[in-house]
C-alpha cells in the first residue's frame, strides 16, 4: 500500500460549502476512486490557513495518476473550481508531500 499526502487551498468563506459538497459526493466519483485503487481517503481542513490536507492509500501510483483522465473526475474538478485554487484544467492546485515518518 502506498500512502499519499497532498495539500490544497480552499478559498476563504467556503469551508461549509466544501464540506457539504463532499458529504454529498457523487456515487460515480466514489466508484471511480475505488476502481483506481483509493482506500482510506481523508481530507482535513486547517481553519487558520484554509489549507486542505488530503491523505489516501493507493495500490499503484501509475493507475492512481490516471484518475484525472476520467470524465467523472473532470466533472468533479469543474464542480469544485469556484471554491478552491485550481490549475488551468480545473484540477486543484496540489502540493504532494513526502512521507518522512510512519508508525503502524
N, CA, C and O atoms as a GROMACS GRO file, in nm:
protein
  416
    1UNK      N    1   0.084  -0.118   0.000
    1UNK     CA    2   0.000   0.000   0.000
    1UNK      C    3   0.089   0.124   0.000
    1UNK      O    4   0.186   0.131   0.075
    2UNK      N    5   0.055   0.221  -0.084
    2UNK     CA    6   0.128   0.347  -0.095
    2UNK      C    7   0.045   0.454  -0.025
    2UNK      O    8  -0.074   0.470  -0.054
    3UNK      N    9   0.107   0.528   0.067
    3UNK     CA   10   0.040   0.637   0.138
    3UNK      C   11   0.076   0.769   0.070
    3UNK      O   12   0.193   0.798   0.047
    4UNK      N   13  -0.026   0.849   0.039
    4UNK     CA   14  -0.002   0.977  -0.027
    4UNK      C   15  -0.064   1.089   0.055
    4UNK      O   16  -0.175   1.077   0.106
    5UNK      N   17   0.010   1.198   0.066
    5UNK     CA   18  -0.040   1.318   0.130
    5UNK      C   19  -0.022   1.436   0.037
    5UNK      O   20   0.083   1.452  -0.025
    6UNK      N   21  -0.124   1.521   0.027
    6UNK     CA   22  -0.117   1.641  -0.054
    6UNK      C   23  -0.181   1.757   0.020
    6UNK      O   24  -0.262   1.738   0.111
    7UNK      N   25  -0.143   1.878  -0.019
    7UNK     CA   26  -0.200   2.000   0.037
    7UNK      C   27  -0.264   2.078  -0.077
    7UNK      O   28  -0.206   2.094  -0.184
    8UNK      N   29  -0.386   2.126  -0.052
    8UNK     CA   30  -0.459   2.209  -0.147
    8UNK      C   31  -0.506   2.334  -0.072
    8UNK      O   32  -0.489   2.343   0.050
    9UNK      N   33  -0.564   2.428  -0.143
    9UNK     CA   34  -0.605   2.555  -0.080
    9UNK      C   35  -0.752   2.585  -0.110
    9UNK      O   36  -0.793   2.590  -0.226
   10UNK      N   37  -0.829   2.605  -0.005
   10UNK     CA   38  -0.969   2.642  -0.014
   10UNK      C   39  -0.980   2.794  -0.008
   10UNK      O   40  -0.909   2.858   0.069
   11UNK      N   41  -1.069   2.852  -0.089
   11UNK     CA   42  -1.092   2.996  -0.082
   11UNK      C   43  -1.161   3.030   0.050
   11UNK      O   44  -1.241   2.952   0.102
   12UNK      N   45  -1.129   3.147   0.104
   12UNK     CA   46  -1.190   3.194   0.228
   12UNK      C   47  -1.342   3.197   0.217
   12UNK      O   48  -1.397   3.239   0.115
   13UNK      N   49  -1.408   3.154   0.323
   13UNK     CA   50  -1.553   3.160   0.330
   13UNK      C   51  -1.625   3.039   0.270
   13UNK      O   52  -1.748   3.036   0.269
   14UNK      N   53  -1.552   2.942   0.220
   14UNK     CA   54  -1.615   2.826   0.154
   14UNK      C   55  -1.598   2.697   0.232
   14UNK      O   56  -1.616   2.588   0.177
   15UNK      N   57  -1.565   2.708   0.359
   15UNK     CA   58  -1.542   2.588   0.440
   15UNK      C   59  -1.668   2.499   0.447
   15UNK      O   60  -1.660   2.378   0.425
   16UNK      N   61  -1.780   2.559   0.476
   16UNK     CA   62  -1.905   2.481   0.489
   16UNK      C   63  -1.948   2.424   0.355
   16UNK      O   64  -1.998   2.312   0.347
   17UNK      N   65  -1.930   2.501   0.250
   17UNK     CA   66  -1.968   2.454   0.116
   17UNK      C   67  -1.881   2.336   0.074
   17UNK      O   68  -1.930   2.240   0.013
   18UNK      N   69  -1.753   2.342   0.106
   18UNK     CA   70  -1.663   2.231   0.073
   18UNK      C   71  -1.707   2.103   0.145
   18UNK      O   72  -1.714   1.995   0.085
   19UNK      N   73  -1.738   2.117   0.271
   19UNK     CA   74  -1.786   2.002   0.349
   19UNK      C   75  -1.918   1.949   0.294
   19UNK      O   76  -1.937   1.828   0.282
   20UNK      N   77  -2.009   2.039   0.260
   20UNK     CA   78  -2.138   2.000   0.207
   20UNK      C   79  -2.123   1.921   0.078
   20UNK      O   80  -2.184   1.816   0.060
   21UNK      N   81  -2.041   1.972  -0.012
   21UNK     CA   82  -2.022   1.903  -0.140
   21UNK      C   83  -1.963   1.764  -0.120
   21UNK      O   84  -2.000   1.669  -0.189
   22UNK      N   85  -1.871   1.751  -0.027
   22UNK     CA   86  -1.811   1.620  -0.003
   22UNK      C   87  -1.906   1.526   0.074
   22UNK      O   88  -1.896   1.405   0.060
   23UNK      N   89  -1.995   1.582   0.153
   23UNK     CA   90  -2.091   1.497   0.223
   23UNK      C   91  -2.192   1.437   0.124
   23UNK      O   92  -2.260   1.338   0.155
   24UNK      N   93  -2.201   1.498   0.006
   24UNK     CA   94  -2.292   1.450  -0.098
   24UNK      C   95  -2.213   1.406  -0.221
   24UNK      O   96  -2.258   1.422  -0.334
   25UNK      N   97  -2.094   1.350  -0.198
   25UNK     CA   98  -2.009   1.308  -0.310
   25UNK      C   99  -2.087   1.213  -0.401
   25UNK      O  100  -2.160   1.126  -0.354
   26UNK      N  101  -2.070   1.231  -0.529
   26UNK     CA  102  -2.144   1.152  -0.626
   26UNK      C  103  -2.102   1.006  -0.619
   26UNK      O  104  -1.982   0.976  -0.611
   27UNK      N  105  -2.197   0.914  -0.623
   27UNK     CA  106  -2.164   0.771  -0.618
   27UNK      C  107  -2.068   0.729  -0.729
   27UNK      O  108  -1.982   0.644  -0.707
   28UNK      N  109  -2.082   0.788  -0.849
   28UNK     CA  110  -1.992   0.751  -0.959
   28UNK      C  111  -1.849   0.800  -0.934
   28UNK      O  112  -1.754   0.742  -0.986
   29UNK      N  113  -1.834   0.906  -0.855
   29UNK     CA  114  -1.699   0.953  -0.817
   29UNK      C  115  -1.637   0.853  -0.719
   29UNK      O  116  -1.520   0.818  -0.732
   30UNK      N  117  -1.715   0.808  -0.624
   30UNK     CA  118  -1.668   0.708  -0.527
   30UNK      C  119  -1.629   0.579  -0.600
   30UNK      O  120  -1.525   0.521  -0.571
   31UNK      N  121  -1.712   0.536  -0.694
   31UNK     CA  122  -1.682   0.415  -0.772
   31UNK      C  123  -1.550   0.429  -0.847
   31UNK      O  124  -1.469   0.337  -0.849
   32UNK      N  125  -1.530   0.546  -0.910
   32UNK     CA  126  -1.406   0.568  -0.984
   32UNK      C  127  -1.286   0.564  -0.890
   32UNK      O  128  -1.185   0.501  -0.923
   33UNK      N  129  -1.294   0.628  -0.775
   33UNK     CA  130  -1.183   0.628  -0.680
   33UNK      C  131  -1.148   0.486  -0.637
   33UNK      O  132  -1.031   0.449  -0.631
   34UNK      N  133  -1.249   0.407  -0.607
   34UNK     CA  134  -1.225   0.267  -0.570
   34UNK      C  135  -1.166   0.188  -0.686
   34UNK      O  136  -1.075   0.107  -0.667
   35UNK      N  137  -1.218   0.211  -0.806
   35UNK     CA  138  -1.169   0.140  -0.925
   35UNK      C  139  -1.020   0.168  -0.948
   35UNK      O  140  -0.946   0.081  -0.994
   36UNK      N  141  -0.977   0.290  -0.917
   36UNK     CA  142  -0.838   0.329  -0.937
   36UNK      C  143  -0.752   0.305  -0.813
   36UNK      O  144  -0.639   0.353  -0.805
   37UNK      N  145  -0.805   0.231  -0.717
   37UNK     CA  146  -0.726   0.183  -0.605
   37UNK      C  147  -0.723   0.267  -0.480
   37UNK      O  148  -0.640   0.242  -0.393
   38UNK      N  149  -0.809   0.367  -0.468
   38UNK     CA  150  -0.809   0.453  -0.349
   38UNK      C  151  -0.877   0.383  -0.231
   38UNK      O  152  -0.984   0.325  -0.244
   39UNK      N  153  -0.810   0.391  -0.118
   39UNK     CA  154  -0.865   0.338   0.008
   39UNK      C  155  -0.828   0.438   0.119
   39UNK      O  156  -0.732   0.513   0.107
   40UNK      N  157  -0.907   0.435   0.224
   40UNK     CA  158  -0.873   0.514   0.343
   40UNK      C  159  -0.844   0.660   0.307
   40UNK      O  160  -0.740   0.715   0.343
   41UNK      N  161  -0.937   0.723   0.234
   41UNK     CA  162  -0.921   0.859   0.184
   41UNK      C  163  -0.982   0.957   0.284
   41UNK      O  164  -1.099   0.945   0.319
   42UNK      N  165  -0.902   1.053   0.328
   42UNK     CA  166  -0.948   1.156   0.421
   42UNK      C  167  -0.897   1.292   0.376
   42UNK      O  168  -0.789   1.303   0.317
   43UNK      N  169  -0.976   1.395   0.403
   43UNK     CA  170  -0.933   1.533   0.378
   43UNK      C  171  -0.957   1.612   0.506
   43UNK      O  172  -1.065   1.604   0.565
   44UNK      N  173  -0.857   1.688   0.547
   44UNK     CA  174  -0.862   1.767   0.670
   44UNK      C  175  -0.848   1.914   0.635
   44UNK      O  176  -0.779   1.948   0.539
   45UNK      N  177  -0.912   2.001   0.712
   45UNK     CA  178  -0.905   2.146   0.691
   45UNK      C  179  -0.834   2.213   0.807
   45UNK      O  180  -0.866   2.189   0.924
   46UNK      N  181  -0.736   2.298   0.775
   46UNK     CA  182  -0.674   2.386   0.873
   46UNK      C  183  -0.748   2.519   0.864
   46UNK      O  184  -0.729   2.594   0.768
   47UNK      N  185  -0.831   2.549   0.964
   47UNK     CA  186  -0.916   2.668   0.962
   47UNK      C  187  -0.836   2.799   0.959
   47UNK      O  188  -0.885   2.900   0.908
   48UNK      N  189  -0.716   2.796   1.012
   48UNK     CA  190  -0.633   2.918   1.016
   48UNK      C  191  -0.582   2.957   0.878
   48UNK      O  192  -0.580   3.075   0.844
   49UNK      N  193  -0.541   2.859   0.798
   49UNK     CA  194  -0.480   2.887   0.668
   49UNK      C  195  -0.570   2.854   0.549
   49UNK      O  196  -0.541   2.892   0.436
   50UNK      N  197  -0.680   2.782   0.576
   50UNK     CA  198  -0.768   2.728   0.472
   50UNK      C  199  -0.697   2.625   0.384
   50UNK      O  200  -0.741   2.597   0.272
   51UNK      N  201  -0.589   2.569   0.436
   51UNK     CA  202  -0.522   2.459   0.366
   51UNK      C  203  -0.599   2.331   0.390
   51UNK      O  204  -0.649   2.306   0.500
   52UNK      N  205  -0.608   2.251   0.286
   52UNK     CA  206  -0.668   2.119   0.293
   52UNK      C  207  -0.556   2.016   0.287
   52UNK      O  208  -0.469   2.024   0.199
   53UNK      N  209  -0.556   1.923   0.377
   53UNK     CA  210  -0.459   1.813   0.375
   53UNK      C  211  -0.534   1.687   0.337
   53UNK      O  212  -0.626   1.645   0.407
   54UNK      N  213  -0.495   1.627   0.225
   54UNK     CA  214  -0.559   1.504   0.179
   54UNK      C  215  -0.465   1.386   0.202
   54UNK      O  216  -0.346   1.394   0.175
   55UNK      N  217  -0.522   1.278   0.251
   55UNK     CA  218  -0.448   1.154   0.273
   55UNK      C  219  -0.524   1.042   0.205
   55UNK      O  220  -0.645   1.027   0.224
   56UNK      N  221  -0.454   0.963   0.126
   56UNK     CA  222  -0.516   0.849   0.060
   56UNK      C  223  -0.414   0.736   0.050
   56UNK      O  224  -0.294   0.760   0.035
   57UNK      N  225  -0.464   0.616   0.060
   57UNK     CA  226  -0.381   0.499   0.038
   57UNK      C  227  -0.419   0.442  -0.098
   57UNK      O  228  -0.537   0.425  -0.128
   58UNK      N  229  -0.317   0.413  -0.179
   58UNK     CA  230  -0.341   0.362  -0.314
   58UNK      C  231  -0.263   0.233  -0.335
   58UNK      O  232  -0.169   0.203  -0.261
   59UNK      N  233  -0.303   0.160  -0.436
   59UNK     CA  234  -0.238   0.033  -0.466
   59UNK      C  235  -0.125   0.049  -0.567
   59UNK      O  236  -0.025  -0.023  -0.561
   60UNK      N  237  -0.142   0.145  -0.660
   60UNK     CA  238  -0.049   0.157  -0.772
   60UNK      C  239  -0.042   0.303  -0.815
   60UNK      O  240  -0.144   0.362  -0.850
   61UNK      N  241   0.076   0.360  -0.812
   61UNK     CA  242   0.095   0.503  -0.846
   61UNK      C  243   0.053   0.534  -0.990
   61UNK      O  244  -0.014   0.634  -1.014
   62UNK      N  245   0.092   0.450  -1.084
   62UNK     CA  246   0.061   0.473  -1.225
   62UNK      C  247  -0.091   0.472  -1.248
   62UNK      O  248  -0.145   0.558  -1.318
   63UNK      N  249  -0.158   0.375  -1.188
   63UNK     CA  250  -0.304   0.367  -1.201
   63UNK      C  251  -0.371   0.488  -1.136
   63UNK      O  252  -0.463   0.546  -1.193
   64UNK      N  253  -0.325   0.526  -1.017
   64UNK     CA  254  -0.381   0.641  -0.946
   64UNK      C  255  -0.368   0.769  -1.028
   64UNK      O  256  -0.460   0.850  -1.032
   65UNK      N  257  -0.255   0.786  -1.095
   65UNK     CA  258  -0.231   0.906  -1.174
   65UNK      C  259  -0.326   0.921  -1.291
   65UNK      O  260  -0.337   1.029  -1.348
   66UNK      N  261  -0.395   0.814  -1.328
   66UNK     CA  262  -0.489   0.818  -1.440
   66UNK      C  263  -0.629   0.864  -1.398
   66UNK      O  264  -0.716   0.879  -1.482
   67UNK      N  265  -0.651   0.886  -1.268
   67UNK     CA  266  -0.784   0.931  -1.224
   67UNK      C  267  -0.822   1.062  -1.291
   67UNK      O  268  -0.939   1.082  -1.327
   68UNK      N  269  -0.726   1.152  -1.308
   68UNK     CA  270  -0.754   1.282  -1.368
   68UNK      C  271  -0.793   1.276  -1.514
   68UNK      O  272  -0.838   1.377  -1.570
   69UNK      N  273  -0.777   1.161  -1.576
   69UNK     CA  274  -0.816   1.144  -1.716
   69UNK      C  275  -0.962   1.100  -1.729
   69UNK      O  276  -1.017   1.099  -1.840
   70UNK      N  277  -1.025   1.064  -1.618
   70UNK     CA  278  -1.163   1.015  -1.625
   70UNK      C  279  -1.261   1.132  -1.638
   70UNK      O  280  -1.236   1.241  -1.587
   71UNK      N  281  -1.371   1.106  -1.705
   71UNK     CA  282  -1.473   1.210  -1.723
   71UNK      C  283  -1.534   1.253  -1.590
   71UNK      O  284  -1.561   1.371  -1.570
   72UNK      N  285  -1.555   1.158  -1.499
   72UNK     CA  286  -1.617   1.194  -1.372
   72UNK      C  287  -1.524   1.282  -1.289
   72UNK      O  288  -1.570   1.373  -1.220
   73UNK      N  289  -1.396   1.257  -1.295
   73UNK     CA  290  -1.301   1.341  -1.221
   73UNK      C  291  -1.299   1.483  -1.280
   73UNK      O  292  -1.298   1.581  -1.205
   74UNK      N  293  -1.298   1.493  -1.412
   74UNK     CA  294  -1.301   1.625  -1.476
   74UNK      C  295  -1.429   1.700  -1.440
   74UNK      O  296  -1.427   1.821  -1.418
   75UNK      N  297  -1.539   1.627  -1.433
   75UNK     CA  298  -1.668   1.688  -1.394
   75UNK      C  299  -1.661   1.737  -1.249
   75UNK      O  300  -1.711   1.845  -1.218
   76UNK      N  301  -1.600   1.657  -1.159
   76UNK     CA  302  -1.585   1.697  -1.019
   76UNK      C  303  -1.497   1.822  -1.007
   76UNK      O  304  -1.530   1.914  -0.932
   77UNK      N  305  -1.387   1.824  -1.080
   77UNK     CA  306  -1.299   1.942  -1.078
   77UNK      C  307  -1.375   2.067  -1.121
   77UNK      O  308  -1.360   2.173  -1.060
   78UNK      N  309  -1.456   2.055  -1.226
   78UNK     CA  310  -1.536   2.168  -1.273
   78UNK      C  311  -1.631   2.215  -1.162
   78UNK      O  312  -1.650   2.335  -1.142
   79UNK      N  313  -1.691   2.120  -1.092
   79UNK     CA  314  -1.784   2.147  -0.983
   79UNK      C  315  -1.716   2.218  -0.866
   79UNK      O  316  -1.779   2.299  -0.798
   80UNK      N  317  -1.590   2.188  -0.842
   80UNK     CA  318  -1.519   2.241  -0.725
   80UNK      C  319  -1.438   2.368  -0.753
   80UNK      O  320  -1.392   2.432  -0.659
   81UNK      N  321  -1.419   2.404  -0.878
   81UNK     CA  322  -1.326   2.512  -0.912
   81UNK      C  323  -1.363   2.648  -0.856
   81UNK      O  324  -1.276   2.735  -0.843
   82UNK      N  325  -1.488   2.670  -0.822
   82UNK     CA  326  -1.528   2.801  -0.771
   82UNK      C  327  -1.499   2.820  -0.622
   82UNK      O  328  -1.516   2.929  -0.570
   83UNK      N  329  -1.455   2.713  -0.554
   83UNK     CA  330  -1.433   2.726  -0.409
   83UNK      C  331  -1.289   2.695  -0.366
   83UNK      O  332  -1.258   2.699  -0.247
   84UNK      N  333  -1.202   2.663  -0.464
   84UNK     CA  334  -1.063   2.632  -0.426
   84UNK      C  335  -0.968   2.670  -0.539
   84UNK      O  336  -1.009   2.688  -0.654
   85UNK      N  337  -0.841   2.682  -0.505
   85UNK     CA  338  -0.740   2.714  -0.605
   85UNK      C  339  -0.728   2.599  -0.704
   85UNK      O  340  -0.716   2.483  -0.665
   86UNK      N  341  -0.730   2.634  -0.833
   86UNK     CA  342  -0.722   2.532  -0.937
   86UNK      C  343  -0.623   2.572  -1.046
   86UNK      O  344  -0.587   2.689  -1.062
   87UNK      N  345  -0.582   2.470  -1.120
   87UNK     CA  346  -0.497   2.490  -1.238
   87UNK      C  347  -0.586   2.522  -1.358
   87UNK      O  348  -0.709   2.522  -1.347
   88UNK      N  349  -0.524   2.548  -1.474
   88UNK     CA  350  -0.600   2.581  -1.595
   88UNK      C  351  -0.695   2.471  -1.637
   88UNK      O  352  -0.798   2.499  -1.698
   89UNK      N  353  -0.662   2.344  -1.605
   89UNK     CA  354  -0.750   2.232  -1.642
   89UNK      C  355  -0.855   2.205  -1.535
   89UNK      O  356  -0.924   2.103  -1.540
   90UNK      N  357  -0.867   2.295  -1.437
   90UNK     CA  358  -0.961   2.287  -1.324
   90UNK      C  359  -0.918   2.190  -1.215
   90UNK      O  360  -0.986   2.180  -1.113
   91UNK      N  361  -0.808   2.118  -1.234
   91UNK     CA  362  -0.758   2.032  -1.126
   91UNK      C  363  -0.714   2.119  -1.009
   91UNK      O  364  -0.668   2.231  -1.031
   92UNK      N  365  -0.728   2.070  -0.887
   92UNK     CA  366  -0.687   2.151  -0.773
   92UNK      C  367  -0.536   2.174  -0.774
   92UNK      O  368  -0.458   2.084  -0.806
   93UNK      N  369  -0.496   2.295  -0.739
   93UNK     CA  370  -0.353   2.318  -0.717
   93UNK      C  371  -0.318   2.230  -0.598
   93UNK      O  372  -0.375   2.244  -0.490
   94UNK      N  373  -0.225   2.141  -0.618
   94UNK     CA  374  -0.196   2.039  -0.519
   94UNK      C  375  -0.046   2.021  -0.503
   94UNK      O  376   0.027   2.005  -0.601
   95UNK      N  377  -0.002   2.025  -0.379
   95UNK     CA  378   0.139   2.003  -0.348
   95UNK      C  379   0.152   1.865  -0.285
   95UNK      O  380   0.095   1.838  -0.180
   96UNK      N  381   0.227   1.779  -0.352
   96UNK     CA  382   0.247   1.645  -0.298
   96UNK      C  383   0.351   1.650  -0.186
   96UNK      O  384   0.456   1.712  -0.200
   97UNK      N  385   0.320   1.585  -0.078
   97UNK     CA  386   0.409   1.582   0.038
   97UNK      C  387   0.488   1.452   0.039
   97UNK      O  388   0.439   1.347  -0.003
   98UNK      N  389   0.609   1.459   0.088
   98UNK     CA  390   0.694   1.341   0.101
   98UNK      C  391   0.680   1.287   0.242
   98UNK      O  392   0.696   1.360   0.340
   99UNK      N  393   0.650   1.160   0.252
   99UNK     CA  394   0.638   1.097   0.384
   99UNK      C  395   0.776   1.092   0.451
   99UNK      O  396   0.874   1.045   0.392
  100UNK      N  397   0.782   1.140   0.573
  100UNK     CA  398   0.909   1.138   0.647
  100UNK      C  399   0.903   1.051   0.772
  100UNK      O  400   1.005   1.024   0.835
  101UNK      N  401   0.781   1.006   0.807
  101UNK     CA  402   0.767   0.918   0.924
  101UNK      C  403   0.637   0.843   0.912
  101UNK      O  404   0.536   0.897   0.866
  102UNK      N  405   0.639   0.718   0.954
  102UNK     CA  406   0.518   0.636   0.958
  102UNK      C  407   0.530   0.536   1.072
  102UNK      O  408   0.637   0.478   1.094
  103UNK      N  409   0.421   0.516   1.144
  103UNK     CA  410   0.415   0.416   1.251
  103UNK      C  411   0.286   0.339   1.238
  103UNK      O  412   0.179   0.398   1.235
  104UNK      N  413   0.296   0.207   1.231
  104UNK     CA  414   0.176   0.122   1.231
  104UNK      C  415   0.134   0.096   1.372
  104UNK      O  416   0.035   0.026   1.395
   0.00000   0.00000   0.00000
